[in-house]
């Protein structure tokens, strides 16, 4: 095999085929050796010179693919530096093979996959050479297409690929100027291409040629001049020749979708209306509106299923842009009203198809439609009844049906859509049961799963639908609940979906209607629970009762007796051992407690005491059947109630009662441990202590600053426990070795340490008197955890220590400056030694370590200035190590620290600033260029830009007054920093990327100095440079645009949330920000 790597002799193509066959078709050591040889072959700088021999003499398709990959890489990365005759030779060779293979129909069918790869290689050449070095390409490909049908078919594929590369992918693979040039050229020469496509579509009868032409046309439609679409007979040809032919209807409908999505001026409105009616006539001929598409879809071919999905795409994209012009045409053409409603009927049918991706396409349009209809209704109400519109409790949706509102046109459609949404409603949240690192079984709620995102969208539509006609929504839900009661539609799934839908419209109904509706729903569900036989059936109904009441805090707050009854019912369910019921009871209880907390700490009418007193008096009974994690949820809920008590003395009294049970257990174990430390070797005692601490964490989280009295009560014993457990872990490691850290006993002890750290961390984040905290808690805390961390073996060091210290530094800021040196002495080098051997081990420690470095830099910068030079250099080296991580969270923290350092030093005393910049500026600049030009670090592009802008601003503005160079090591000691950096960067890049031209690099460096005050221009300049590098030519460069996409998404999310808050019921009660009326 290794003889393939000898490039001094002719290539043995037969041997190459055997090696390729071994790699693709074998397994074991031989395959690994073949893989190694092929990789080395492909990496050889002369490998491309063997491509012609492989393509001409190889008998194996896989070998030819490897050869074409080599050639494609050469074209993308080295094309410009090849001599002209070699470039021409490669181009002629590829063209000749393509023509030879595609001119014969038998060869075309046999080698279609290989031909596809050849076409891609040709398009890569075109991106480099066309139009300047190949000006006749378009006329050549058009004229050759007229000579041979199979050649014409492949030429269509080439044109399609070229269009995709220029118009769809150019932003990430071409410089801005190159992309613009190619787009202009393609548009300028399109008339020849269009005439060819038009002739084929008008006259051809060969199916594969027609299909290839339609697929090529599809790629053209979003950029070609509109005259080619609307001022020719193209649409007529598509509709009359191809749309109703099964073989072509999918790609034809895609073409209609592409045309229908175009956003142009009003001069083409009539053309779009005509397009719509033509497509609708075809759809009606293809399938009747009376068909059950959901059933048909289940048993259809892939082609038929694709047609239904394409139908959804057509309606969704066309109506999103052009619905109003079709509506407006009804006045002139009354029949268009029926056509429009028929189209929506089809979309309703498609919406019932059991395919999530198809449904999401439909849902996107339904969301837009109902939002528009709601906005129109609100605008009219605000004009005609401005006073009424200020009150969300007044039902306006059913008072103005006589008004000329668009919602009335769609009344039947909207009613059917309500049924679709209710019957298809998905689970509001997903909970996974998982095992954590300590071996404990815990519940995790997923926040952004596909199902939850779908629920949010469906909920949004149903809320709008409720505002548009609340009576119809009530009627449908009541009817469906009745059919649960009489058994006509009874099933767990149907009941779940109905109750999720009922919960989803909380706040959307007027308050009086909501009260009436909710009482009816709960009454019927309680009756249903009584009626049903079997624990499983009862458990499903009970879970739904709990879910529904948990969604209506507005109602609960207004009706104390009902609220009390509901909570007591939840306490009953906490004793129900059927799977899931206790979890649901605890989850519902915490939602109600958080949203109605004030109502539990005041004495309600006809009550002898606040309800919180009753809860605390019976807390042992209520929680007696709950699992530990459920107890923690319960305590967090009760803590939320206690946090609403404004009287601090009363709150303190409540906290004492609240923590009585865990404190009794704590005191008992602490007393036993004081007498005999072996108590802590008992696994049951370890679990009890861990659960007591977790209960404290839950309480501290929800009670807030007032929990300080409880922290003070157990703080010293807690630190004593931390030290004792640490000592036991050390002893176990001494006697058993590192394997001890994996044993259940030691894992349990580490859980205790982590929960102690977590409790302290939570309290520090809530505490209000930071000076007292600094004087009383911080010194003993650091004394307990720092020495233990420094002494512990690496596998037993807890990353939570670093997190806690980082949060303390962030919270106490300059109060911690005098303690930073001691902190770094204990944690810096020992942690760095854990993470500096590679980029993978101890990921949690990595994140926490750099988070601590960032906190010190931001909050205690003066402490860094006091560091001895060797220690500061080590600090900076660790940050440079961070930016070289490919894990984005760590890389971004490192880059942020560097940016903050540059900003902090630029604002410091000139002497200090100059000393820093003289020592580190050039090395930092070099490291930033390293990650900037590394394909593994593209996600950091935004921060790379910000750092480089800052660095070039500092140099260009003269803010750095000391020389950044050694005058003895430069030809001209009198040059300024700007000139030096300019020369240095150019030299650095020339050495790193020898394939680039010197003039190219000099222009790039000048741009860095010229554009550093314009963020957008600077980013574009850097992107263009990166795309010209050989390393970036073959990659997906989407991450260079990550900043824009993330920023756009964040802004859109914020705007959407603010808009949703203005619509009653649009934001779930649990997600609404608390205001004065919330509790």
PyMOL commands that set and color helices and strands:
alter all, ss='L'
color gray80, all
select helices_A, chain A and resi 2-5+13-25+29-43+47-57+61-81+84-103+105-110+112-129+137-145+149-168+170-173+176-188+190-203+207-220+227-230+234-242+246-260+266-286+293-298+302-329+335-351+356-384+388-390+406-409+411-424+450-468+470-485+492-504+511-531+535-550+553-558+560-573+581-595+597-601+611-617+619-622+628-643+648-658+660-675+677-681+683-736+738-742+744-766+770-791+794-796+799-835+843-859+861-865+869-883+888-906+910-932+935-956+967-969+977-992+998-1011+1015-1028+1030-1033+1038-1061+1069-1071
alter helices_A, ss='H'
color red, helices_A
select strands_A, chain A and resi 430-435+441-446
alter strands_A, ss='S'
color yellow, strands_A
deselect
rebuild
show_as cartoon
